[in-house]
């Protein structure tokens, strides 16, 4: 079977590695365009090391891009990690079409931050979907899905790198095997009972220590490592990363303990032991080191979020 692999970054590279290790016939590799001042994509580097030609159209909306996909005479295109919009004629160009990886249980959490949102919402399960993309936003029919647990202390990084990444790579190859066998399903999504969320941006990761402590903790987990939960203290916008919930009480937002393990901040119904932080223009450092550097003391408090303006 003639296969086009379209992707980027470590996930795309991992899928390509497994395909080549299995002896699959990869006839083309497509990556996102290079970015000025940024390192070359690891998938692109790996493909070239293996003697594969890499194609990097700036857009797939042109007649030339469609002609490029048609020129591969592919049986299937596997989209491992693609952020560019792909028009339907390009998706349909391979004989059996195109299937794609998405790190949520579609139709839930369609959109670009599909791992952050279920953690922020306090969900205990998420998963991944291999689906047949169309011109909607993650709306195409489902090929297969895998469910994973979200542990009570797991972060965005934990869920992705330990679960959705490795399981997703294997699921892409499972999808290919179903296509080869002629048994790949196309199950229509129930979009009315799903959800779409946009980017989980920095403004959404601001901590409100007056909210239930579970909500504060979920925000920290959902934003670690990106975009980074944050709160203001002593005029410093402090990003908060590694943290754990602890049993302690105090005024919401107040620092109630400082030790070698970090600083404990009280919330509504409990407290958070903050272990690792980052100040603007700085590196991630132990919270205890930050406390010493800025003269933070027990009794100091994080600021309440500024009122959100409309318009």
C-alpha positions in Angstrom: 0.0 0.0 0.0 1.3 3.4 -1.0 1.3 5.7 2.0 1.7 9.5 2.4 2.6 10.6 5.9 1.6 14.1 6.8 2.7 15.5 10.1 5.2 17.3 12.2 7.2 17.3 15.4 7.9 14.3 17.6 4.5 12.6 17.1 4.8 12.7 13.3 8.4 11.4 13.6 7.3 8.5 15.8 4.6 7.5 13.4 7.0 7.6 10.5 9.6 5.6 12.4 7.1 2.8 13.1 5.9 2.7 9.6 9.4 2.4 8.2 10.3 -0.2 10.9 7.4 -2.3 9.7 8.6 -2.0 6.1 5.6 0.0 4.9 5.8 1.7 1.5 6.0 5.4 2.4 5.9 7.2 -0.9 5.9 10.8 0.4 6.4 12.8 3.6 4.7 16.2 4.1 5.6 18.6 6.9 4.6 22.1 7.9 6.7 25.0 6.4 9.9 25.9 8.2 9.8 28.9 10.6 12.5 31.5 10.5 14.7 31.3 13.5 13.2 27.9 14.6 15.0 24.6 14.5 14.2 22.2 11.7 11.2 19.9 12.4 12.4 16.5 13.9 10.1 14.6 11.5 11.7 16.4 8.5 15.2 15.7 9.7 14.4 12.0 10.3 12.7 11.6 6.9 15.7 13.1 5.1 18.0 10.8 7.0 16.0 7.9 5.6 16.3 9.2 2.1 12.7 10.4 1.8 11.8 13.5 0.0 10.0 16.0 2.2 7.3 18.3 0.8 6.4 21.5 2.7 3.6 23.5 0.9 2.8 26.8 2.6 -0.8 26.1 1.9 -2.9 23.1 0.7 -5.6 25.4 -0.9 -3.9 25.9 -4.2 -4.3 23.8 -7.4 -0.5 23.1 -7.2 -1.0 21.5 -3.8 -3.8 19.3 -5.0 -1.7 18.3 -8.0 1.2 17.4 -5.6 -1.0 15.1 -3.5 -2.4 13.5 -6.7 1.1 13.0 -8.0 1.9 10.6 -5.1 -0.7 8.1 -6.4 -1.2 7.1 -2.8 -3.6 4.6 -1.4 -4.0 6.5 1.9 -2.7 9.6 3.7 -2.0 9.4 7.4 -2.2 12.8 9.1 -0.2 12.4 12.3 -0.1 16.0 13.5 -1.3 18.7 11.1 -2.3 22.3 11.9 -2.8 23.6 8.4 -6.3 23.5 6.9 -6.6 20.8 4.3 -9.3 21.1 1.6 -11.6 18.2 0.8 -10.2 17.5 -2.7 -6.7 17.0 -1.1 -8.1 14.8 1.6 -9.9 12.7 -1.0 -7.0 12.4 -3.4 -5.6 9.1 -2.1 -7.5 6.0 -3.1 -8.9 5.3 0.4 -8.8 8.8 1.6 -7.1 10.4 4.6 -7.3 9.6 8.3 -6.0 11.7 11.2 -5.1 11.6 14.9 -6.9 13.8 17.5 -6.2 13.7 21.2 -9.7 13.6 22.6 -12.8 11.4 22.5 -14.6 13.1 19.6 -17.1 14.7 19.4 -16.0 16.0 22.8 -13.2 18.6 22.9 -13.0 19.3 19.2 -10.4 22.1 18.7 -6.8 22.9 19.2 -6.4 22.4 23.0 -8.2 19.1 23.4 -5.9 17.8 26.1 -6.0 20.9 28.4 -9.8 21.2 28.6 -10.8 17.8 30.1 -8.2 18.2 32.8 -9.3 21.8 33.5 -12.9 20.6 33.8 -11.9 17.9 36.3 -12.7 14.9 34.1 -11.3 11.6 35.0 -11.2 10.1 31.5 -10.2 11.3 28.1 -8.8 9.5 25.0 -7.9 9.8 21.4 -9.7 9.4 18.1 -8.5 8.3 14.7 -11.0 9.9 12.3 -11.6 10.7 8.7 -11.2 14.5 8.5 -13.4 16.7 6.4 -13.5 20.5 6.1 -15.2 20.9 9.5 -13.3 21.4 12.7 -12.5 17.8 13.8 -16.0 16.8 12.6 -15.3 13.8 10.3 -16.4 10.2 10.9 -14.6 8.1 13.5 -12.3 5.2 12.5 -11.4 4.1 16.1 -11.0 5.5 19.6 -9.0 4.7 22.7 -9.9 5.7 26.3 -7.4 6.7 28.9 -7.7 7.6 32.6 -6.7 11.1 33.9 -5.1 10.5 37.3 -6.0 12.9 40.1 -2.5 14.4 40.0 -1.7 14.0 36.3 -0.8 17.1 34.3 -1.2 17.9 30.7 2.4 16.6 30.2 1.6 13.4 32.0 -1.5 12.7 30.0 0.0 13.5 26.6 3.5 12.1 26.9 2.8 9.0 29.0 -0.6 8.1 27.4 -2.0 9.9 24.4 1.4 10.0 22.6 2.4 6.4 22.7 -1.1 4.9 22.5 -1.8 7.4 19.6 1.2 6.2 17.6 0.1 2.6 17.9 -3.5 3.6 17.1 -2.4 5.3 13.8 -0.9 2.0 12.7 -4.0 0.1 13.9 -6.0 2.4 11.7 -3.8 1.6 8.7 -4.2 -2.1 9.3 -8.0 -1.7 9.2 -7.7 0.3 6.0 -5.6 -2.5 4.5 -8.1 -5.1 5.6 -11.0 -3.2 4.1 -12.7 -3.1 7.5 -12.0 0.6 8.5 -15.4 2.0 9.8 -16.7 5.5 9.3 -18.9 6.3 12.2 -20.7 9.6 12.0 -20.0 11.9 15.0 -23.0 13.1 17.1 -21.9 16.7 17.0 -25.0 18.0 18.8 -23.8 16.1 21.9 -20.1 17.0 21.6 -18.2 20.2 22.4 -15.8 22.5 20.7 -13.3 24.7 22.7 -10.8 27.1 21.3 -7.2 27.5 22.5 -6.5 27.2 26.2 -4.7 30.4 26.4 -2.7 32.2 29.1 -5.6 34.4 30.2 -7.7 31.2 31.0 -4.9 29.9 33.2 -4.9 32.7 35.7 -5.6 31.3 39.2 -8.5 32.5 41.3 -7.6 31.3 44.8 -11.1 32.0 46.0 -12.5 29.3 43.8 -12.8 25.7 45.2 -9.3 24.3 45.6 -10.1 21.4 43.2 -10.7 24.0 40.4 -7.4 25.8 41.2 -5.6 22.5 41.1 -7.2 21.4 37.9 -6.1 24.7 36.2 -2.5 24.1 37.4 -2.5 20.6 36.0 -4.2 21.5 32.8 -1.7 24.3 32.1 1.5 22.3 32.9 3.7 22.6 30.9 1.8 25.0 28.6 0.5 27.7 28.8 1.5 27.7 32.5 -1.0 28.6 35.3 -0.1 31.9 36.9 -0.9 34.4 39.7 0.4 37.7 40.8 2.4 38.2 44.0 4.5 41.2 45.0 4.0 42.6 41.5 5.4 39.5 39.9 3.5 37.5 37.4 4.5 34.0 38.6 3.9 30.9 36.5 3.1 27.9 38.7 4.0 24.4 37.4 4.6 21.3 39.6 2.2 21.3 42.6 0.2 18.9 44.8 -3.0 19.3 46.9 -2.5 19.2 50.7 -4.7 19.4 53.7 -4.3 22.8 55.2 -6.4 25.9 55.8 -6.0 29.7 55.6 -7.1 32.8 53.9 -7.5 32.1 50.1 -4.4 33.1 48.3 -2.2 33.4 51.4 1.2 31.7 51.8 0.8 29.6 54.9 4.1 27.7 54.8 7.5 27.8 53.2 9.9 24.9 53.3 12.5 23.1 51.2 9.6 21.4 49.4 8.1 24.6 48.3 5.4 27.1 49.4 2.0 26.2 50.5 -0.8 28.5 49.4 -4.3 28.3 50.9 -7.4 28.2 48.9 -11.1 27.5 49.3 -11.4 24.1 51.0 -7.7 23.2 51.1 -4.3 24.3 49.9 -1.7 23.8 47.2 2.0 23.0 47.8 3.7 24.8 44.9 6.9 23.1 44.0 8.2 24.7 40.8 7.7 28.2 39.4 8.9 30.6 36.8 9.1 34.4 37.0 9.0 36.5 33.8 12.2 36.2 31.7 13.5 33.5 34.1 13.8 29.7 34.1 11.7 27.2 36.0 13.1 27.0 39.5 12.1 25.4 42.9 9.4 27.5 44.6 11.6 27.6 47.7 14.4 29.3 45.7 11.9 31.9 44.4 10.6 32.6 47.8 14.1 33.3 49.1 15.1 35.4 46.1 12.1 37.8 46.5 11.9 37.7 50.3 8.5 35.9 50.3 7.2 35.3 53.8 4.4 33.4 55.5 1.4 35.7 55.4 2.1 37.2 52.0 -0.8 36.8 49.6 -1.3 36.3 45.9 -3.5 38.9 44.2 -7.1 38.3 43.3 -7.6 38.3 39.5 -8.3 41.7 38.0 -12.0 42.1 36.9 -12.4 41.1 33.3 -13.4 43.9 31.0 -16.1 43.5 28.3 -15.6 44.3 24.7 
